[in-house]
């Protein structure tokens, strides 16, 4: 059976969202750490090439709670959407196997 490119793309998108979530969580955890520099993922670029996501981390400025929470909400929504699409994709594949 050939690999499913749609499932692979969705899986890669979930990995990118997880990586960004971890960076944002670290920013929140270090809000009061002197000298801490905010880290975030170039989300759109990382989604275009998930294998390079680790090389797309930007570090600049100080973390801000409102910005971090907003970015986290955006990432969570994206993750939930991709997870739902992946689940639907697998359900479709299961039905296809049952019918054959």
Secondary structure, DSSP 8 states (H G I E B T S, - for coil): ----HHHHHHHHHHHHHHHHHHHHHHHHHTTT-TT---EEE-HHHHHHTGGGGGG-EEE-S---HHHHHHHHHHHHHHHHHHHHHHHHHHHHHHHHHHH-
